[in-house]
Amino acid sequence: MNSDHKLLETQDLKTYFALRGSFLQKRRYVRAVDSVSINVDEGETVAVVGESGCGKTTFARTVLLLTHPTAGTVRFLGQDAVRSNKYYRNLQIVFQDPDSSLDPTMRIRDIVAEPLLGLSKLTNEIVDEKVAQVMNEVGLGSDILYRVPRQLSGGQKQRVNIARAIVSEPKLVVLDEPTSALDASVQAQILNLLLDLQTRHGLSYLIITHNISVAEYLSDRIYVMYAGKIVEQGVTDEVIKKPRHPYTIALLASAPIPDPKKKNLLSVEISGEPPSAIDPPPGCRFNPRCPFAKELCHVKEPILEQISENRFVACHFAGETA
C-alpha cells in the first residue's frame, strides 16, 4: 500500500571510510556504499541482496544512522531522518546474531522492555502488559521472562530479538540476515512468524540478506547490490524468474536447489573475487567477472536504467541477457 510519502527513502546515499596514510599520500577511501537510492512503502517488504562484502550491511547501518553517511539523504515519512523526531520511535532492527545482540547479564523481561523505557513514559504496569502481550505474539511464554539469554535456544533468542523490535510498535523493522545464524528447521518458523507479525501490525520490512530464497519468500521488491552499487531492482517475482543483470543471473545460479534430481537452468557462474572497495575497476565494477563483458564495459560505468514498468538494470548489454 502506498502513502503520500514513501515510508523510507534514500537518495544517492554514500558511505566512505577514510584510510590512514602518510602525510604526502593522497587520501584514499573504502567506498562501502556508493550512490544507493531505494524506497520502502508502508506495509511493503523490500530486500537488499548480494554476496558478502557487497556493502549491504553498511547500507543498513547507514539507514539506521548507526554509521554517518558521507553524502546523500535518508528520508522518513518525507522528512530528513537526521532531523526527524519520529525516526527512532518508528524504526527498529533485528540483528543477525541473536547471541551478540542480547545483553547476557539482563533478564529477558528487561531486554524486551528496554525500547519502551527509552522511547516512552509508560508506567511499569503498562510496560509489563505490553511485554507479556508481545512475548505471546512471538510464541514465547511468560515462564522465560526472568531467564537470561544463555538459558535459551538460538530460535528462542531470535524470537526475543523480534519481540524487542516490535514492542514499541514501529512502522519499519530492518532485518539484518534474520535467519542466517539459525538451524534450517528453525529458519522457516522465524520467516512465517515475521509474515504473521507483518499482517497483524501492518509492519514494513527492509531485509538485508545474501539468501535469495529468504528474499523470494518475504519480499515484494528486491534490490541487488554489487560492490556498493545497486545493479538491478524490481518486483521480486520478476527479478527471480527473469534476471537481467549478469551478476543477478550468477547470484541465482549459485543458489542451491532442494532437489538432487534437478539442475539450475541458469548456467552463468561467478568467477574471481569481488573488486576492491578502495580501488574499484574502471567502467562496470562487475566487468572482471562478467562472461558478457565487452570493451565498453571496461571504460564506461553503466547507469541504472528502466527497461520495463518495474525493472531497472545497470548494464550496457541488458538486452542480450533477455
NUZALUM-255162 format. One line per field, with one value per residue (C-alpha): residue number from 1; z, y, x; residue in three letters. Coordinates in nm, 4 decimals. Example, Ala and Ser with C-alpha at 12.3 -4.5 7.8 and 13.67 -1.06 7.14 Angstrom:
// NUZALUM-255162
nr = [1 | 2]
z = [0.7800 | 0.7140]
y = [-0.4500 | -0.1060]
x = [1.2300 | 1.3670]
rest = [ala | ser]
***
This chain:
// NUZALUM-255162
nr = [1 | 2 | 3 | 4 | 5 | 6 | 7 | 8 | 9 | 10 | 11 | 12 | 13 | 14 | 15 | 16 | 17 | 18 | 19 | 20 | 21 | 22 | 23 | 24 | 25 | 26 | 27 | 28 | 29 | 30 | 31 | 32 | 33 | 34 | 35 | 36 | 37 | 38 | 39 | 40 | 41 | 42 | 43 | 44 | 45 | 46 | 47 | 48 | 49 | 50 | 51 | 52 | 53 | 54 | 55 | 56 | 57 | 58 | 59 | 60 | 61 | 62 | 63 | 64 | 65 | 66 | 67 | 68 | 69 | 70 | 71 | 72 | 73 | 74 | 75 | 76 | 77 | 78 | 79 | 80 | 81 | 82 | 83 | 84 | 85 | 86 | 87 | 88 | 89 | 90 | 91 | 92 | 93 | 94 | 95 | 96 | 97 | 98 | 99 | 100 | 101 | 102 | 103 | 104 | 105 | 106 | 107 | 108 | 109 | 110 | 111 | 112 | 113 | 114 | 115 | 116 | 117 | 118 | 119 | 120 | 121 | 122 | 123 | 124 | 125 | 126 | 127 | 128 | 129 | 130 | 131 | 132 | 133 | 134 | 135 | 136 | 137 | 138 | 139 | 140 | 141 | 142 | 143 | 144 | 145 | 146 | 147 | 148 | 149 | 150 | 151 | 152 | 153 | 154 | 155 | 156 | 157 | 158 | 159 | 160 | 161 | 162 | 163 | 164 | 165 | 166 | 167 | 168 | 169 | 170 | 171 | 172 | 173 | 174 | 175 | 176 | 177 | 178 | 179 | 180 | 181 | 182 | 183 | 184 | 185 | 186 | 187 | 188 | 189 | 190 | 191 | 192 | 193 | 194 | 195 | 196 | 197 | 198 | 199 | 200 | 201 | 202 | 203 | 204 | 205 | 206 | 207 | 208 | 209 | 210 | 211 | 212 | 213 | 214 | 215 | 216 | 217 | 218 | 219 | 220 | 221 | 222 | 223 | 224 | 225 | 226 | 227 | 228 | 229 | 230 | 231 | 232 | 233 | 234 | 235 | 236 | 237 | 238 | 239 | 240 | 241 | 242 | 243 | 244 | 245 | 246 | 247 | 248 | 249 | 250 | 251 | 252 | 253 | 254 | 255 | 256 | 257 | 258 | 259 | 260 | 261 | 262 | 263 | 264 | 265 | 266 | 267 | 268 | 269 | 270 | 271 | 272 | 273 | 274 | 275 | 276 | 277 | 278 | 279 | 280 | 281 | 282 | 283 | 284 | 285 | 286 | 287 | 288 | 289 | 290 | 291 | 292 | 293 | 294 | 295 | 296 | 297 | 298 | 299 | 300 | 301 | 302 | 303 | 304 | 305 | 306 | 307 | 308 | 309 | 310 | 311 | 312 | 313 | 314 | 315 | 316 | 317 | 318 | 319 | 320 | 321 | 322]
z = [0.0000 | -0.0923 | 0.1031 | 0.0072 | 0.1173 | 0.0948 | 0.4391 | 0.3880 | 0.1021 | 0.0413 | -0.2306 | -0.3645 | -0.0271 | 0.0113 | 0.2987 | 0.2596 | 0.5180 | 0.5023 | 0.5159 | 0.7081 | 0.5057 | 0.5147 | 0.5026 | 0.1365 | 0.0170 | -0.1471 | 0.0794 | -0.0092 | 0.0812 | 0.1194 | -0.0878 | 0.1014 | -0.0190 | -0.3393 | -0.4518 | -0.3419 | -0.3818 | -0.2546 | -0.1155 | 0.1084 | 0.1124 | 0.4074 | 0.4505 | 0.1997 | 0.2312 | 0.0411 | 0.0181 | -0.0464 | -0.1601 | -0.2546 | -0.1635 | 0.1466 | 0.1219 | -0.1236 | 0.1264 | 0.2208 | 0.5996 | 0.5894 | 0.3964 | 0.6695 | 0.9406 | 0.7463 | 0.7104 | 1.0879 | 1.1323 | 1.3289 | 1.0647 | 0.9458 | 0.5696 | 0.3708 | 0.1264 | 0.0209 | 0.2277 | 0.4334 | 0.4490 | 0.6667 | 0.6057 | 0.3866 | 0.6489 | 0.6760 | 0.9170 | 1.0839 | 1.1860 | 1.2402 | 1.5961 | 1.4697 | 1.3297 | 1.6204 | 1.7542 | 1.4273 | 1.3397 | 1.4940 | 1.3904 | 1.4279 | 1.4207 | 1.2514 | 1.5551 | 1.8443 | 2.0823 | 2.0376 | 2.0187 | 2.3583 | 2.6789 | 2.8582 | 3.2010 | 3.1502 | 3.2098 | 2.9046 | 3.0504 | 3.0760 | 2.7271 | 2.5653 | 2.7794 | 2.7042 | 2.3923 | 2.5827 | 2.8689 | 2.6316 | 2.3929 | 2.6121 | 2.9618 | 3.0328 | 3.3817 | 3.4867 | 3.4904 | 3.1270 | 3.0263 | 3.1821 | 2.9959 | 2.6622 | 2.7216 | 2.8095 | 2.5013 | 2.2581 | 2.4084 | 2.3444 | 1.9848 | 1.9104 | 2.0601 | 2.3937 | 2.7295 | 3.0442 | 3.2056 | 3.0292 | 3.1268 | 3.4191 | 3.2448 | 3.0862 | 2.7191 | 2.7845 | 2.9096 | 2.5720 | 2.2394 | 1.9249 | 1.7924 | 2.1256 | 2.1332 | 1.7853 | 1.8912 | 2.1833 | 1.9334 | 1.7271 | 2.0376 | 2.1364 | 1.7845 | 1.7673 | 2.1296 | 2.0669 | 1.7666 | 1.4954 | 1.1339 | 0.9871 | 1.1005 | 0.9472 | 0.9317 | 0.9012 | 0.7933 | 1.0393 | 0.9853 | 0.8858 | 1.2392 | 1.2896 | 1.2154 | 0.8934 | 1.0867 | 1.2809 | 0.9863 | 0.8346 | 1.1712 | 1.2044 | 0.8476 | 0.8998 | 1.2298 | 1.0548 | 0.7951 | 1.0651 | 1.2631 | 0.9495 | 0.8797 | 1.2423 | 1.2947 | 0.9433 | 0.9562 | 0.6758 | 0.6457 | 0.4965 | 0.4658 | 0.4287 | 0.3098 | 0.0915 | 0.0787 | -0.2395 | -0.1034 | 0.2004 | -0.0215 | -0.2539 | 0.0342 | 0.2208 | -0.0122 | -0.2545 | -0.4267 | -0.4465 | -0.4915 | -0.5998 | -0.4709 | -0.6025 | -0.4858 | -0.3145 | -0.6012 | -0.6997 | -1.0272 | -1.0611 | -0.8961 | -0.9478 | -0.8311 | -0.6612 | -0.8662 | -1.1932 | -1.0930 | -0.9667 | -1.2706 | -1.5325 | -1.4033 | -1.6472 | -1.4932 | -1.5313 | -1.1589 | -1.0662 | -1.3060 | -1.1464 | -0.7948 | -0.8697 | -1.0364 | -0.7177 | -0.5042 | -0.4153 | -0.5364 | -0.2735 | -0.5227 | -0.6232 | -0.9479 | -1.0737 | -1.2030 | -1.2039 | -1.5557 | -1.5182 | -1.6451 | -1.5576 | -1.2782 | -1.0812 | -1.1208 | -0.9473 | -0.6413 | -0.5681 | -0.6614 | -0.4132 | -0.2465 | -0.2272 | -0.5939 | -0.7970 | -1.1640 | -1.4264 | -1.6106 | -1.4814 | -1.1464 | -1.2447 | -1.5726 | -1.4439 | -1.3550 | -1.6217 | -1.9059 | -2.1198 | -2.0751 | -2.3832 | -2.4432 | -2.3432 | -2.0029 | -1.9217 | -1.9904 | -1.9165 | -1.5975 | -1.6701 | -1.5075 | -1.3604 | -1.6465 | -1.6667 | -1.9034 | -1.8222 | -1.5958 | -1.2704 | -1.3712 | -1.3594 | -1.4646 | -1.4687 | -1.7662 | -2.1113 | -2.2681 | -2.0667 | -2.3954 | -2.4608 | -2.1316 | -2.2003]
y = [0.0000 | 0.3438 | 0.6649 | 1.0291 | 0.9951 | 0.6986 | 0.5472 | 0.5274 | 0.6773 | 0.7092 | 0.9323 | 0.8837 | 0.7529 | 0.7208 | 0.5783 | 0.6095 | 0.5236 | 0.7172 | 0.5176 | 0.6314 | 0.7088 | 0.9152 | 1.2930 | 1.3041 | 1.0331 | 1.1173 | 1.0385 | 0.7043 | 0.5717 | 0.2454 | 0.3061 | 0.0710 | 0.2297 | 0.4322 | 0.6314 | 0.3938 | 0.5031 | 0.2844 | 0.3322 | 0.1350 | 0.1978 | 0.1386 | -0.2269 | -0.3315 | -0.5669 | -0.4711 | -0.6884 | -0.5811 | -0.8850 | -0.9552 | -1.1635 | -1.0963 | -0.7730 | -0.6002 | -0.3231 | -0.4225 | -0.4318 | -0.0958 | 0.0358 | -0.0898 | 0.0708 | 0.3979 | 0.3850 | 0.3352 | 0.6290 | 0.3997 | 0.4951 | 0.8548 | 0.8942 | 1.0605 | 1.2078 | 1.1690 | 1.1688 | 0.9343 | 1.0456 | 0.9005 | 0.9946 | 1.2778 | 1.4277 | 1.4215 | 1.1334 | 1.3187 | 1.5981 | 1.3917 | 1.3380 | 1.0495 | 0.8411 | 0.6267 | 0.5911 | 0.4274 | 0.2258 | -0.0900 | -0.3651 | -0.7407 | -0.8182 | -1.1175 | -1.2881 | -1.3330 | -1.4205 | -1.0996 | -0.8713 | -0.9705 | -0.8493 | -1.1716 | -1.0093 | -0.8849 | -1.0715 | -1.1330 | -0.9118 | -0.6184 | -0.6756 | -0.6646 | -0.3694 | -0.1572 | 0.0216 | 0.1150 | 0.2630 | 0.4549 | 0.5885 | 0.6391 | 0.7344 | 0.4350 | 0.3055 | -0.0234 | -0.1863 | -0.0950 | -0.1946 | -0.5375 | -0.5753 | -0.4866 | -0.7184 | -1.0090 | -0.9421 | -0.9287 | -1.2364 | -1.4258 | -1.2972 | -1.4298 | -1.7692 | -1.7433 | -1.7901 | -1.5825 | -1.8541 | -1.7292 | -1.3619 | -1.3957 | -1.6092 | -1.4758 | -1.5331 | -1.8246 | -2.0254 | -2.0038 | -2.1822 | -1.9969 | -1.9827 | -1.8521 | -1.5822 | -1.4616 | -1.4516 | -1.2322 | -1.0091 | -0.9822 | -0.9123 | -0.6309 | -0.4866 | -0.4727 | -0.3951 | -0.0186 | -0.0532 | 0.0770 | 0.1354 | -0.0113 | -0.3024 | -0.3653 | -0.7366 | -0.7959 | -1.1603 | -1.2639 | -1.6398 | -1.6965 | -1.7922 | -2.0413 | -2.4105 | -2.4856 | -2.6273 | -2.3031 | -2.0678 | -2.1448 | -2.0862 | -1.7433 | -1.6435 | -1.7424 | -1.5542 | -1.2397 | -1.2665 | -1.3157 | -1.0140 | -0.8010 | -0.8801 | -0.8297 | -0.4983 | -0.3533 | -0.3524 | -0.2667 | -0.4624 | -0.3842 | -0.7180 | -0.7378 | -1.0862 | -1.2939 | -1.5659 | -1.5389 | -1.7875 | -1.5670 | -1.2612 | -1.4503 | -1.5762 | -1.2477 | -0.9526 | -0.7626 | -0.5835 | -0.6569 | -0.4550 | -0.6409 | -0.4824 | -0.5368 | -0.3583 | -0.0813 | -0.0129 | -0.1268 | -0.3205 | -0.4405 | -0.3712 | -0.4673 | -0.6755 | -0.9820 | -1.2442 | -1.0793 | -1.0485 | -1.4068 | -1.5565 | -1.3489 | -1.1768 | -0.9328 | -0.8231 | -1.0811 | -1.0588 | -1.1317 | -1.4267 | -1.5602 | -1.4999 | -1.7020 | -1.9736 | -2.0148 | -2.0722 | -2.4415 | -2.6215 | -2.8574 | -3.1414 | -3.3575 | -3.4607 | -3.1031 | -2.8719 | -2.4949 | -2.3857 | -2.0713 | -2.1600 | -1.8430 | -1.8816 | -1.6142 | -1.6493 | -1.4500 | -1.2287 | -0.9186 | -0.5953 | -0.3769 | -0.1198 | 0.1053 | 0.0878 | -0.0482 | -0.1305 | 0.1335 | 0.1037 | -0.1556 | -0.2919 | -0.6407 | -0.6463 | -0.8544 | -1.1383 | -1.0942 | -1.3501 | -1.0922 | -0.8101 | -0.6154 | -0.3258 | -0.0658 | -0.2335 | -0.1655 | 0.2085 | 0.3353 | 0.2815 | 0.1809 | 0.3747 | 0.2232 | 0.2446 | 0.1488 | -0.1450 | -0.2082 | -0.0727 | -0.2026 | -0.3054 | -0.1144 | -0.2592 | -0.1131 | -0.2998 | -0.1807 | -0.5059 | -0.5931 | -0.6632 | -0.9583 | -1.1297 | -1.1317]
x = [0.0000 | 0.1308 | 0.1147 | 0.1588 | 0.5200 | 0.7486 | 0.7926 | 1.1691 | 1.3659 | 1.7391 | 1.8792 | 2.2342 | 2.3464 | 2.7232 | 2.9234 | 3.3001 | 3.5625 | 3.8883 | 4.2117 | 4.5136 | 4.8241 | 5.1367 | 5.1226 | 5.2237 | 4.9851 | 4.6567 | 4.3622 | 4.2040 | 3.8606 | 3.6742 | 3.3604 | 3.1322 | 2.8068 | 2.8236 | 2.5179 | 2.2409 | 1.8784 | 1.5940 | 1.2433 | 1.0108 | 0.6353 | 0.4054 | 0.3161 | 0.5817 | 0.8775 | 1.1923 | 1.5037 | 1.8622 | 2.0601 | 2.4194 | 2.7213 | 2.9310 | 3.1276 | 2.8931 | 2.8089 | 2.4553 | 2.5131 | 2.6939 | 2.3949 | 2.1605 | 2.3756 | 2.3700 | 1.9905 | 1.9734 | 2.2159 | 2.4470 | 2.7034 | 2.7081 | 2.6504 | 2.9264 | 2.6747 | 2.3134 | 1.9963 | 1.7804 | 1.4185 | 1.1433 | 0.7801 | 0.9047 | 1.1369 | 1.5145 | 1.5797 | 1.8683 | 1.6318 | 1.3173 | 1.1983 | 0.9805 | 1.2624 | 1.3774 | 1.0241 | 0.9224 | 1.2323 | 1.3790 | 1.6196 | 1.6553 | 2.0264 | 2.1875 | 2.3402 | 2.0959 | 2.3814 | 2.5811 | 2.2759 | 2.1314 | 2.2954 | 2.3974 | 2.3522 | 1.9957 | 1.6722 | 1.4532 | 1.1805 | 1.4225 | 1.5650 | 1.2203 | 1.1073 | 1.4143 | 1.2747 | 0.9581 | 1.1582 | 1.3820 | 1.1183 | 0.8113 | 0.6989 | 0.4790 | 0.4220 | 0.5807 | 0.2391 | 0.1683 | 0.5210 | 0.4696 | 0.1388 | 0.2971 | 0.5927 | 0.3615 | 0.1485 | 0.4399 | 0.6037 | 0.2817 | 0.2741 | 0.6232 | 0.5390 | 0.7205 | 0.5565 | 0.5864 | 0.7974 | 1.1124 | 1.0757 | 1.3126 | 1.5714 | 1.8907 | 1.9873 | 2.2250 | 1.9270 | 1.7508 | 1.7937 | 1.9008 | 1.5455 | 1.4124 | 1.6799 | 1.5830 | 1.2179 | 1.3255 | 1.5067 | 1.1894 | 0.9795 | 1.2153 | 1.1931 | 0.8125 | 0.7184 | 0.7430 | 0.5059 | 0.7433 | 0.6432 | 0.9629 | 1.1796 | 1.5216 | 1.6034 | 1.9778 | 2.0220 | 1.7458 | 1.7814 | 2.1455 | 2.2591 | 1.9751 | 1.9276 | 1.7400 | 1.4442 | 1.4064 | 1.4515 | 1.1112 | 0.9410 | 1.1028 | 1.0130 | 0.6497 | 0.6471 | 0.7720 | 0.4950 | 0.2312 | 0.3547 | 0.3610 | -0.0036 | -0.1057 | 0.0751 | 0.0954 | 0.4755 | 0.7146 | 1.0385 | 1.3773 | 1.5605 | 1.9372 | 2.0348 | 2.2629 | 1.9980 | 1.7919 | 1.5357 | 1.4666 | 1.4273 | 1.1939 | 0.9796 | 0.9411 | 0.9865 | 0.7657 | 1.0540 | 1.4236 | 1.7426 | 2.0558 | 2.3777 | 2.7271 | 3.0436 | 2.8454 | 2.6048 | 2.2560 | 2.2812 | 1.9215 | 1.5889 | 1.2280 | 0.9339 | 1.0804 | 0.8950 | 1.0006 | 1.3653 | 1.3821 | 1.2083 | 1.3895 | 1.7055 | 1.8632 | 2.1927 | 2.4743 | 2.5500 | 2.1864 | 2.1889 | 2.5072 | 2.3753 | 2.0631 | 2.2701 | 2.4710 | 2.1602 | 2.1117 | 1.8006 | 1.6479 | 1.6039 | 1.9028 | 1.7284 | 1.7049 | 1.9733 | 1.9726 | 1.8841 | 2.0938 | 2.4397 | 2.6326 | 2.8868 | 3.0721 | 3.4468 | 3.7166 | 3.6880 | 3.4772 | 3.6576 | 3.8405 | 3.6167 | 3.9234 | 4.0214 | 3.7279 | 3.7895 | 3.7082 | 3.3796 | 3.1350 | 3.2502 | 3.1393 | 3.3363 | 3.6357 | 3.3973 | 3.1297 | 3.1033 | 2.9214 | 3.1747 | 3.2833 | 3.5212 | 3.2600 | 3.2193 | 3.5858 | 3.5712 | 3.2187 | 3.0217 | 2.6595 | 2.3793 | 2.0626 | 1.8128 | 1.4474 | 1.3894 | 1.0223 | 0.7495 | 0.9005 | 1.2529 | 1.5817 | 1.9177 | 2.2686 | 2.4167 | 2.5241 | 2.4056 | 2.0952 | 1.9151 | 2.1463 | 2.0560 | 1.6794]
rest = [met | asn | ser | asp | his | lys | leu | leu | glu | thr | gln | asp | leu | lys | thr | tyr | phe | ala | leu | arg | gly | ser | phe | leu | gln | lys | arg | arg | tyr | val | arg | ala | val | asp | ser | val | ser | ile | asn | val | asp | glu | gly | glu | thr | val | ala | val | val | gly | glu | ser | gly | cys | gly | lys | thr | thr | phe | ala | arg | thr | val | leu | leu | leu | thr | his | pro | thr | ala | gly | thr | val | arg | phe | leu | gly | gln | asp | ala | val | arg | ser | asn | lys | tyr | tyr | arg | asn | leu | gln | ile | val | phe | gln | asp | pro | asp | ser | ser | leu | asp | pro | thr | met | arg | ile | arg | asp | ile | val | ala | glu | pro | leu | leu | gly | leu | ser | lys | leu | thr | asn | glu | ile | val | asp | glu | lys | val | ala | gln | val | met | asn | glu | val | gly | leu | gly | ser | asp | ile | leu | tyr | arg | val | pro | arg | gln | leu | ser | gly | gly | gln | lys | gln | arg | val | asn | ile | ala | arg | ala | ile | val | ser | glu | pro | lys | leu | val | val | leu | asp | glu | pro | thr | ser | ala | leu | asp | ala | ser | val | gln | ala | gln | ile | leu | asn | leu | leu | leu | asp | leu | gln | thr | arg | his | gly | leu | ser | tyr | leu | ile | ile | thr | his | asn | ile | ser | val | ala | glu | tyr | leu | ser | asp | arg | ile | tyr | val | met | tyr | ala | gly | lys | ile | val | glu | gln | gly | val | thr | asp | glu | val | ile | lys | lys | pro | arg | his | pro | tyr | thr | ile | ala | leu | leu | ala | ser | ala | pro | ile | pro | asp | pro | lys | lys | lys | asn | leu | leu | ser | val | glu | ile | ser | gly | glu | pro | pro | ser | ala | ile | asp | pro | pro | pro | gly | cys | arg | phe | asn | pro | arg | cys | pro | phe | ala | lys | glu | leu | cys | his | val | lys | glu | pro | ile | leu | glu | gln | ile | ser | glu | asn | arg | phe | val | ala | cys | his | phe | ala | gly | glu | thr | ala]
***
